[in-house]
């Protein structure tokens, strides 16, 4: 999965202890800081 991310500056964030794909969406709602920091670095205004 990591190798298929088509960017040189890439991150793969694994949510430990999860067996449901919905946990990723719920995690973003609880603590978006890591993902928002990535978007701030890579998305132009």
Beta strands, then each sheet from edge to edge (+ up, - down):
end
